Amino acid sequence: MEENQADILYINGEWELKQWAAQGGLHDITDRASKLEPKPTIETNSLMDGDGRLYGLAPFFQSHAIYYNIDLFDRYGIPYPNDKMTWKEILELASRFPAKQAGML
């Protein structure tokens, strides 16, 4: 493995990073990154193992959001979604709305 080590590696998610780190396949750059200006931000957390050791810097950051119509939630007395909900819980909230009505998409 050592003679075929990659200089750049694309890791698709925290679970994959932890596997590579546990097998010794990644180099710990925590100390080197602490000297960078500007300092790495919270986006780098996805490139840390469970012990706070940094193994890479993200070339980009992606976020997901759910947009919803507050007026509809208020009209039907349904609580708003929150950032602690699972997809299952969000879908359960959505099922509380009445069936499709004339003039609604």
Salt bridges, closest charged atoms under 4 A:
GLU14 OE2 - LYS18 NZ 3.08
ASP28 OD2 - ARG53 NE 2.70
GLU37 OE2 - LYS39 NZ 3.40
